[in-house]
Amino acid sequence: MSKRSSLASPAARFLFPALLVLVLGGCQTVSLDDVTGALGGKSETAVKADSRPDMDGLRERYRAKPSDPNIALEYGKALRETGQRGQAVAVMEQAVLAHPSNKTLLAGYGRALADNGNFQQAFDVLSRAHTPEDPDWRILSAQGAALDQLGRNEDAQQYYASALKIVPDEPQVLSNLGLSYVLQNNLPRAEETMRRAYERNPNDSRVRGNLALVVGLQGKQAEAETIVKGDLPPDQAAAKVTALRQLLTKKQQQRADK
């Protein structure tokens, strides 16, 4: 594997931890909180309001029927979306042990593992969640995201390419592919890919956030701020701009320290 795909460049080494958050739609730090969720589901911020009221009921249903695969899947997903990642892994692991051939459970378990930072295990489990004869583009994209976190960018891009053969120009896949190019410090190609995603779904704030990130990384901060604001209310737009500025400032500081 080439040094480039192993994150050899200083920019890529800095970006890798930040993009773990971006690609997987995880906890919020200095990143944009509505970026594409490569592994499915909404961002943590978006789901808190509409998931937490159901948690008590889901928990009771799961305790009453822990072997029910549908209940386990629903509960595990709710745990992921509300940031309870370790518990989500535990729930999904027990479900898969009870139903080892259930591909829907395997997919949910793989997503939970990735959310929790277990990327190699996530990739391995996701590989069991579909077959070459019946591929699932969402799982292919999720496998690509896991490979990106392992530094295997060129391999990840092959998985995104396979997903795009099934769903050409799918914005979620394009956005993840763009981030993969960012990890290789191939910013022009990343921008080209992100713009394709944005053209196909300009209303997705997560795709818009990823495009703004890539544009900003190339020094076009004014355009990046315009993109990230979109049609958001003023207070939300201001928060997005602040997050973007913090991330870009951190990148500039890292470069100055080199």
Phi and psi in degrees as GROMACS dihedral restraints (atoms count N, CA, C in turn):
[ dihedral_restraints ]
;  ai    aj    ak    al  type     phi  dphi    fc
    3     4     5     6     1   -72.4    20    10
    4     5     6     7     1   156.3    20    10
    6     7     8     9     1   -61.9    20    10
    7     8     9    10     1   -34.1    20    10
    9    10    11    12     1   -61.6    20    10
   10    11    12    13     1   -43.9    20    10
   12    13    14    15     1   -72.7    20    10
   13    14    15    16     1   -10.7    20    10
   15    16    17    18     1   -96.9    20    10
   16    17    18    19     1    19.1    20    10
   18    19    20    21     1    64.8    20    10
   19    20    21    22     1    45.5    20    10
   21    22    23    24     1   -75.8    20    10
   22    23    24    25     1   -26.7    20    10
   24    25    26    27     1   -74.8    20    10
   25    26    27    28     1   149.3    20    10
   27    28    29    30     1   -57.4    20    10
   28    29    30    31     1   -41.0    20    10
   30    31    32    33     1   -61.9    20    10
   31    32    33    34     1   -42.4    20    10
   33    34    35    36     1   -67.3    20    10
   34    35    36    37     1   -38.3    20    10
   36    37    38    39     1   -63.0    20    10
   37    38    39    40     1   -36.1    20    10
   39    40    41    42     1   -70.8    20    10
   40    41    42    43     1   -42.2    20    10
   42    43    44    45     1   -72.0    20    10
   43    44    45    46     1   -25.5    20    10
   45    46    47    48     1   -55.9    20    10
   46    47    48    49     1   -51.2    20    10
   48    49    50    51     1   -62.1    20    10
   49    50    51    52     1   -39.2    20    10
   51    52    53    54     1   -65.0    20    10
   52    53    54    55     1   -38.4    20    10
   54    55    56    57     1   -77.8    20    10
   55    56    57    58     1   -16.4    20    10
   57    58    59    60     1   -57.9    20    10
   58    59    60    61     1   -42.7    20    10
   60    61    62    63     1   -67.9    20    10
   61    62    63    64     1   -44.9    20    10
   63    64    65    66     1   -65.9    20    10
   64    65    66    67     1   -49.7    20    10
   66    67    68    69     1   -66.0    20    10
   67    68    69    70     1   -40.8    20    10
   69    70    71    72     1   -92.9    20    10
   70    71    72    73     1    -2.8    20    10
   72    73    74    75     1    63.7    20    10
   73    74    75    76     1    40.4    20    10
   75    76    77    78     1   -90.4    20    10
   76    77    78    79     1  -151.4    20    10
   78    79    80    81     1   -65.7    20    10
   79    80    81    82     1   158.7    20    10
   81    82    83    84     1   -93.5    20    10
   82    83    84    85     1   132.5    20    10
   84    85    86    87     1  -125.9    20    10
   85    86    87    88     1  -107.4    20    10
   87    88    89    90     1  -103.8    20    10
   88    89    90    91     1    18.5    20    10
   90    91    92    93     1   -95.8    20    10
   91    92    93    94     1   175.1    20    10
   93    94    95    96     1   -81.3    20    10
   94    95    96    97     1   136.2    20    10
   96    97    98    99     1   -90.6    20    10
   97    98    99   100     1    -1.8    20    10
   99   100   101   102     1  -119.6    20    10
  100   101   102   103     1    33.1    20    10
  102   103   104   105     1   -74.5    20    10
  103   104   105   106     1   167.5    20    10
  105   106   107   108     1   -57.2    20    10
  106   107   108   109     1   133.0    20    10
  108   109   110   111     1   -90.8    20    10
  109   110   111   112     1    95.0    20    10
  111   112   113   114     1   -61.5    20    10
  112   113   114   115     1   -27.8    20    10
  114   115   116   117     1   -99.3    20    10
  115   116   117   118     1    13.1    20    10
  117   118   119   120     1    93.3    20    10
  118   119   120   121     1   164.3    20    10
  120   121   122   123     1    82.8    20    10
  121   122   123   124     1   176.8    20    10
  123   124   125   126     1   -93.5    20    10
  124   125   126   127     1   169.9    20    10
  126   127   128   129     1   -69.3    20    10
  127   128   129   130     1   157.5    20    10
  129   130   131   132     1   -58.6    20    10
  130   131   132   133     1   -41.2    20    10
  132   133   134   135     1   -61.8    20    10
  133   134   135   136     1   -41.5    20    10
  135   136   137   138     1   -69.1    20    10
  136   137   138   139     1   -26.8    20    10
  138   139   140   141     1   -97.0    20    10
  139   140   141   142     1   -13.3    20    10
  141   142   143   144     1   -57.0    20    10
  142   143   144   145     1   -44.2    20    10
  144   145   146   147     1   -68.1    20    10
  145   146   147   148     1   -37.2    20    10
  147   148   149   150     1   -99.8    20    10
  148   149   150   151     1    -4.0    20    10
  150   151   152   153     1  -105.2    20    10
  151   152   153   154     1   -39.1    20    10
  153   154   155   156     1   -58.5    20    10
  154   155   156   157     1   -37.8    20    10
  156   157   158   159     1   -60.6    20    10
  157   158   159   160     1   -22.7    20    10
  159   160   161   162     1   -92.9    20    10
  160   161   162   163     1    -6.6    20    10
  162   163   164   165     1   -63.7    20    10
  163   164   165   166     1   -41.7    20    10
  165   166   167   168     1   -61.9    20    10
  166   167   168   169     1   -44.4    20    10
  168   169   170   171     1   -65.0    20    10
  169   170   171   172     1   -42.3    20    10
  171   172   173   174     1   -62.9    20    10
  172   173   174   175     1   -41.0    20    10
  174   175   176   177     1   -61.8    20    10
  175   176   177   178     1   -43.4    20    10
  177   178   179   180     1   -66.5    20    10
  178   179   180   181     1   -40.3    20    10
  180   181   182   183     1   -63.1    20    10
  181   182   183   184     1   -39.8    20    10
  183   184   185   186     1   -67.3    20    10
  184   185   186   187     1   -42.2    20    10
  186   187   188   189     1   -64.8    20    10
  187   188   189   190     1   -32.9    20    10
  189   190   191   192     1   -73.8    20    10
  190   191   192   193     1   -35.1    20    10
  192   193   194   195     1  -137.4    20    10
  193   194   195   196     1    69.3    20    10
  195   196   197   198     1   -66.0    20    10
  196   197   198   199     1   -17.6    20    10
  198   199   200   201     1   -91.6    20    10
  199   200   201   202     1    -2.9    20    10
  201   202   203   204     1   -76.6    20    10
  202   203   204   205     1   115.0    20    10
  204   205   206   207     1   -63.9    20    10
  205   206   207   208     1   -34.9    20    10
  207   208   209   210     1   -68.8    20    10
  208   209   210   211     1   -40.2    20    10
  210   211   212   213     1   -67.7    20    10
  211   212   213   214     1   -42.6    20    10
  213   214   215   216     1   -61.0    20    10
  214   215   216   217     1   -42.2    20    10
  216   217   218   219     1   -64.2    20    10
  217   218   219   220     1   -44.1    20    10
  219   220   221   222     1   -65.4    20    10
  220   221   222   223     1   -42.0    20    10
  222   223   224   225     1   -68.2    20    10
  223   224   225   226     1   -43.8    20    10
  225   226   227   228     1   -61.0    20    10
  226   227   228   229     1   -41.0    20    10
  228   229   230   231     1   -64.0    20    10
  229   230   231   232     1   -42.2    20    10
  231   232   233   234     1   -63.8    20    10
  232   233   234   235     1   -38.4    20    10
  234   235   236   237     1   -63.4    20    10
  235   236   237   238     1   -43.0    20    10
  237   238   239   240     1   -59.9    20    10
  238   239   240   241     1   -47.0    20    10
  240   241   242   243     1   -69.7    20    10
  241   242   243   244     1   -20.5    20    10
  243   244   245   246     1  -102.5    20    10
  244   245   246   247     1    14.6    20    10
  246   247   248   249     1    85.2    20    10
  247   248   249   250     1     5.1    20    10
  249   250   251   252     1   -92.4    20    10
  250   251   252   253     1    68.8    20    10
  252   253   254   255     1   -70.3    20    10
  253   254   255   256     1   -43.5    20    10
  255   256   257   258     1   -62.8    20    10
  256   257   258   259     1   -40.2    20    10
  258   259   260   261     1   -68.4    20    10
  259   260   261   262     1   -36.0    20    10
  261   262   263   264     1   -61.9    20    10
  262   263   264   265     1   -42.5    20    10
  264   265   266   267     1   -59.8    20    10
  265   266   267   268     1   -44.6    20    10
  267   268   269   270     1   -62.4    20    10
  268   269   270   271     1   -44.3    20    10
  270   271   272   273     1   -63.6    20    10
  271   272   273   274     1   -46.5    20    10
  273   274   275   276     1   -69.9    20    10
  274   275   276   277     1   -32.7    20    10
  276   277   278   279     1   -63.5    20    10
  277   278   279   280     1   -44.5    20    10
  279   280   281   282     1   -63.9    20    10
  280   281   282   283     1   -38.3    20    10
  282   283   284   285     1   -65.1    20    10
  283   284   285   286     1   -41.4    20    10
  285   286   287   288     1   -69.2    20    10
  286   287   288   289     1   -35.8    20    10
  288   289   290   291     1   -61.7    20    10
  289   290   291   292     1   -36.5    20    10
  291   292   293   294     1   -79.3    20    10
  292   293   294   295     1   -26.4    20    10
  294   295   296   297     1  -136.0    20    10
  295   296   297   298     1    69.8    20    10
  297   298   299   300     1   -65.0    20    10
  298   299   300   301     1   -17.5    20    10
  300   301   302   303     1  -102.8    20    10
  301   302   303   304     1     4.1    20    10
  303   304   305   306     1   -79.9    20    10
  304   305   306   307     1   106.6    20    10
  306   307   308   309     1   -69.5    20    10
  307   308   309   310     1   -29.9    20    10
  309   310   311   312     1   -66.3    20    10
  310   311   312   313     1   -41.0    20    10
  312   313   314   315     1   -66.7    20    10
  313   314   315   316     1   -39.8    20    10
  315   316   317   318     1   -60.8    20    10
  316   317   318   319     1   -41.4    20    10
  318   319   320   321     1   -62.9    20    10
  319   320   321   322     1   -43.2    20    10
  321   322   323   324     1   -65.4    20    10
  322   323   324   325     1   -37.8    20    10
  324   325   326   327     1   -66.0    20    10
  325   326   327   328     1   -43.1    20    10
  327   328   329   330     1   -60.9    20    10
  328   329   330   331     1   -42.3    20    10
  330   331   332   333     1   -63.9    20    10
  331   332   333   334     1   -40.9    20    10
  333   334   335   336     1   -63.8    20    10
  334   335   336   337     1   -41.6    20    10
  336   337   338   339     1   -61.8    20    10
  337   338   339   340     1   -42.7    20    10
  339   340   341   342     1   -65.4    20    10
  340   341   342   343     1   -43.1    20    10
  342   343   344   345     1   -56.6    20    10
  343   344   345   346     1   -33.1    20    10
  345   346   347   348     1   -88.6    20    10
  346   347   348   349     1     1.8    20    10
  348   349   350   351     1    89.7    20    10
  349   350   351   352     1     5.8    20    10
  351   352   353   354     1   -91.8    20    10
  352   353   354   355     1    71.9    20    10
  354   355   356   357     1   -71.5    20    10
  355   356   357   358     1   -41.7    20    10
  357   358   359   360     1   -64.9    20    10
  358   359   360   361     1   -44.8    20    10
  360   361   362   363     1   -64.2    20    10
  361   362   363   364     1   -37.9    20    10
  363   364   365   366     1   -60.3    20    10
  364   365   366   367     1   -45.7    20    10
  366   367   368   369     1   -60.6    20    10
  367   368   369   370     1   -43.9    20    10
  369   370   371   372     1   -63.6    20    10
  370   371   372   373     1   -42.5    20    10
  372   373   374   375     1   -68.3    20    10
  373   374   375   376     1   -42.9    20    10
  375   376   377   378     1   -62.1    20    10
  376   377   378   379     1   -29.8    20    10
  378   379   380   381     1   -64.4    20    10
  379   380   381   382     1   -23.9    20    10
  381   382   383   384     1   -89.7    20    10
  382   383   384   385     1    -6.2    20    10
  384   385   386   387     1   -86.7    20    10
  385   386   387   388     1    -7.6    20    10
  387   388   389   390     1  -154.7    20    10
  388   389   390   391     1   173.8    20    10
  390   391   392   393     1  -126.4    20    10
  391   392   393   394     1   159.1    20    10
  393   394   395   396     1   -58.9    20    10
  394   395   396   397     1   -28.7    20    10
  396   397   398   399     1   -76.2    20    10
  397   398   399   400     1   -24.1    20    10
  399   400   401   402     1  -138.7    20    10
  400   401   402   403     1    67.9    20    10
  402   403   404   405     1   -72.8    20    10
  403   404   405   406     1   152.0    20    10
  405   406   407   408     1  -117.5    20    10
  406   407   408   409     1   118.4    20    10
  408   409   410   411     1   -63.5    20    10
  409   410   411   412     1   -32.7    20    10
  411   412   413   414     1   -65.0    20    10
  412   413   414   415     1   -39.9    20    10
  414   415   416   417     1   -71.9    20    10
  415   416   417   418     1   -38.9    20    10
  417   418   419   420     1   -58.3    20    10
  418   419   420   421     1   -43.0    20    10
  420   421   422   423     1   -65.7    20    10
  421   422   423   424     1   -39.8    20    10
  423   424   425   426     1   -64.8    20    10
  424   425   426   427     1   -39.2    20    10
  426   427   428   429     1   -63.6    20    10
  427   428   429   430     1   -39.8    20    10
  429   430   431   432     1   -60.1    20    10
  430   431   432   433     1   -43.3    20    10
  432   433   434   435     1   -61.9    20    10
  433   434   435   436     1   -41.7    20    10
  435   436   437   438     1   -63.1    20    10
  436   437   438   439     1   -42.2    20    10
  438   439   440   441     1   -63.7    20    10
  439   440   441   442     1   -38.6    20    10
  441   442   443   444     1   -58.8    20    10
  442   443   444   445     1   -39.3    20    10
  444   445   446   447     1   -70.0    20    10
  445   446   447   448     1   -21.5    20    10
  447   448   449   450     1   -88.9    20    10
  448   449   450   451     1     2.2    20    10
  450   451   452   453     1    83.1    20    10
  451   452   453   454     1     9.6    20    10
  453   454   455   456     1   -99.3    20    10
  454   455   456   457     1    66.4    20    10
  456   457   458   459     1   -65.8    20    10
  457   458   459   460     1   -42.6    20    10
  459   460   461   462     1   -65.2    20    10
  460   461   462   463     1   -38.6    20    10
  462   463   464   465     1   -65.1    20    10
  463   464   465   466     1   -41.4    20    10
  465   466   467   468     1   -58.7    20    10
  466   467   468   469     1   -42.3    20    10
  468   469   470   471     1   -64.8    20    10
  469   470   471   472     1   -28.3    20    10
  471   472   473   474     1   -67.1    20    10
  472   473   474   475     1   -37.1    20    10
  474   475   476   477     1   -68.7    20    10
  475   476   477   478     1   -40.4    20    10
  477   478   479   480     1   -62.0    20    10
  478   479   480   481     1   -40.1    20    10
  480   481   482   483     1   -62.0    20    10
  481   482   483   484     1   -40.1    20    10
  483   484   485   486     1   -64.3    20    10
  484   485   486   487     1   -40.4    20    10
  486   487   488   489     1   -63.2    20    10
  487   488   489   490     1   -40.2    20    10
  489   490   491   492     1   -71.2    20    10
  490   491   492   493     1   -19.6    20    10
  492   493   494   495     1   -69.3    20    10
  493   494   495   496     1   -29.8    20    10
  495   496   497   498     1   -82.9    20    10
  496   497   498   499     1   -43.0    20    10
  498   499   500   501     1  -128.7    20    10
  499   500   501   502     1    80.9    20    10
  501   502   503   504     1   -55.9    20    10
  502   503   504   505     1   133.8    20    10
  504   505   506   507     1    62.2    20    10
  505   506   507   508     1    26.7    20    10
  507   508   509   510     1   -64.8    20    10
  508   509   510   511     1   122.1    20    10
  510   511   512   513     1   -58.6    20    10
  511   512   513   514     1   -38.8    20    10
  513   514   515   516     1   -61.5    20    10
  514   515   516   517     1   -44.8    20    10
  516   517   518   519     1   -68.2    20    10
  517   518   519   520     1   -43.5    20    10
  519   520   521   522     1   -59.5    20    10
  520   521   522   523     1   -40.2    20    10
  522   523   524   525     1   -64.7    20    10
  523   524   525   526     1   -41.7    20    10
  525   526   527   528     1   -67.5    20    10
  526   527   528   529     1   -37.7    20    10
  528   529   530   531     1   -63.1    20    10
  529   530   531   532     1   -41.6    20    10
  531   532   533   534     1   -59.4    20    10
  532   533   534   535     1   -42.1    20    10
  534   535   536   537     1   -65.3    20    10
  535   536   537   538     1   -33.6    20    10
  537   538   539   540     1   -62.8    20    10
  538   539   540   541     1   -40.4    20    10
  540   541   542   543     1   -65.9    20    10
  541   542   543   544     1   -34.5    20    10
  543   544   545   546     1   -60.9    20    10
  544   545   546   547     1   -42.4    20    10
  546   547   548   549     1   -62.2    20    10
  547   548   549   550     1   -25.1    20    10
  549   550   551   552     1   -89.6    20    10
  550   551   552   553     1     2.5    20    10
  552   553   554   555     1    63.3    20    10
  553   554   555   556     1    27.4    20    10
  555   556   557   558     1   -98.5    20    10
  556   557   558   559     1    72.8    20    10
  558   559   560   561     1   -68.9    20    10
  559   560   561   562     1   -39.0    20    10
  561   562   563   564     1   -59.0    20    10
  562   563   564   565     1   -44.3    20    10
  564   565   566   567     1   -69.7    20    10
  565   566   567   568     1   -34.0    20    10
  567   568   569   570     1   -61.2    20    10
  568   569   570   571     1   -45.1    20    10
  570   571   572   573     1   -63.6    20    10
  571   572   573   574     1   -43.9    20    10
  573   574   575   576     1   -57.5    20    10
  574   575   576   577     1   -43.1    20    10
  576   577   578   579     1   -69.5    20    10
  577   578   579   580     1   -42.2    20    10
  579   580   581   582     1   -63.9    20    10
  580   581   582   583     1   -37.3    20    10
  582   583   584   585     1   -66.9    20    10
  583   584   585   586     1   -34.9    20    10
  585   586   587   588     1   -62.2    20    10
  586   587   588   589     1   -42.9    20    10
  588   589   590   591     1   -63.0    20    10
  589   590   591   592     1   -43.4    20    10
  591   592   593   594     1   -65.7    20    10
  592   593   594   595     1   -39.9    20    10
  594   595   596   597     1   -61.4    20    10
  595   596   597   598     1   -32.7    20    10
  597   598   599   600     1   -87.3    20    10
  598   599   600   601     1   -18.6    20    10
  600   601   602   603     1  -152.6    20    10
  601   602   603   604     1    74.1    20    10
  603   604   605   606     1   -69.4    20    10
  604   605   606   607     1   -13.1    20    10
  606   607   608   609     1   -89.6    20    10
  607   608   609   610     1    -7.1    20    10
  609   610   611   612     1   -82.3    20    10
  610   611   612   613     1   110.9    20    10
  612   613   614   615     1   -65.5    20    10
  613   614   615   616     1   -25.0    20    10
  615   616   617   618     1   -71.3    20    10
  616   617   618   619     1   -44.9    20    10
  618   619   620   621     1   -62.8    20    10
  619   620   621   622     1   -42.2    20    10
  621   622   623   624     1   -61.2    20    10
  622   623   624   625     1   -40.0    20    10
  624   625   626   627     1   -64.6    20    10
  625   626   627   628     1   -38.9    20    10
  627   628   629   630     1   -66.0    20    10
  628   629   630   631     1   -41.0    20    10
  630   631   632   633     1   -63.5    20    10
  631   632   633   634     1   -42.9    20    10
  633   634   635   636     1   -60.1    20    10
  634   635   636   637     1   -40.3    20    10
  636   637   638   639     1   -59.8    20    10
  637   638   639   640     1   -48.5    20    10
  639   640   641   642     1   -66.0    20    10
  640   641   642   643     1   -41.7    20    10
  642   643   644   645     1   -62.9    20    10
  643   644   645   646     1   -43.7    20    10
  645   646   647   648     1   -64.6    20    10
  646   647   648   649     1   -35.7    20    10
  648   649   650   651     1   -64.2    20    10
  649   650   651   652     1   -19.8    20    10
  651   652   653   654     1   -96.7    20    10
  652   653   654   655     1    13.6    20    10
  654   655   656   657     1    89.3    20    10
  655   656   657   658     1     1.1    20    10
  657   658   659   660     1   -95.4    20    10
  658   659   660   661     1    65.9    20    10
  660   661   662   663     1   -68.5    20    10
  661   662   663   664     1   -38.0    20    10
  663   664   665   666     1   -61.5    20    10
  664   665   666   667     1   -44.8    20    10
  666   667   668   669     1   -65.2    20    10
  667   668   669   670     1   -39.1    20    10
  669   670   671   672     1   -60.3    20    10
  670   671   672   673     1   -42.6    20    10
  672   673   674   675     1   -67.5    20    10
  673   674   675   676     1   -37.3    20    10
  675   676   677   678     1   -63.1    20    10
  676   677   678   679     1   -41.8    20    10
  678   679   680   681     1   -64.8    20    10
  679   680   681   682     1   -46.7    20    10
  681   682   683   684     1   -69.8    20    10
  682   683   684   685     1   -27.4    20    10
  684   685   686   687     1   -67.4    20    10
  685   686   687   688     1   -43.0    20    10
  687   688   689   690     1    53.0    20    10
  688   689   690   691     1  -133.4    20    10
  690   691   692   693     1  -108.8    20    10
  691   692   693   694     1    29.2    20    10
  693   694   695   696     1   -72.2    20    10
  694   695   696   697     1   154.4    20    10
  696   697   698   699     1   -59.3    20    10
  697   698   699   700     1   154.1    20    10
  699   700   701   702     1   -53.0    20    10
  700   701   702   703     1   -41.3    20    10
  702   703   704   705     1   -68.3    20    10
  703   704   705   706     1   -41.2    20    10
  705   706   707   708     1   -68.4    20    10
  706   707   708   709     1   -39.1    20    10
  708   709   710   711     1   -61.2    20    10
  709   710   711   712     1   -42.0    20    10
  711   712   713   714     1   -63.3    20    10
  712   713   714   715     1   -40.0    20    10
  714   715   716   717     1   -64.9    20    10
  715   716   717   718     1   -40.5    20    10
  717   718   719   720     1   -64.0    20    10
  718   719   720   721     1   -43.7    20    10
  720   721   722   723     1   -63.0    20    10
  721   722   723   724     1   -41.4    20    10
  723   724   725   726     1   -61.3    20    10
  724   725   726   727     1   -44.9    20    10
  726   727   728   729     1   -62.2    20    10
  727   728   729   730     1   -42.7    20    10
  729   730   731   732     1   -63.7    20    10
  730   731   732   733     1   -44.3    20    10
  732   733   734   735     1   -62.2    20    10
  733   734   735   736     1   -39.8    20    10
  735   736   737   738     1   -62.7    20    10
  736   737   738   739     1   -43.2    20    10
  738   739   740   741     1   -66.1    20    10
  739   740   741   742     1   -43.7    20    10
  741   742   743   744     1   -67.6    20    10
  742   743   744   745     1   -37.3    20    10
  744   745   746   747     1   -63.6    20    10
  745   746   747   748     1   -40.7    20    10
  747   748   749   750     1   -62.7    20    10
  748   749   750   751     1   -39.4    20    10
  750   751   752   753     1   -63.0    20    10
  751   752   753   754     1   -43.7    20    10
  753   754   755   756     1   -63.4    20    10
  754   755   756   757     1   -38.5    20    10
  756   757   758   759     1   -64.9    20    10
  757   758   759   760     1   -39.1    20    10
  759   760   761   762     1   -63.2    20    10
  760   761   762   763     1   -40.8    20    10
  762   763   764   765     1   -65.5    20    10
  763   764   765   766     1   -39.1    20    10
  765   766   767   768     1   -65.2    20    10
  766   767   768   769     1   -29.7    20    10
  768   769   770   771     1   -79.5    20    10
  769   770   771   772     1   -13.6    20    10
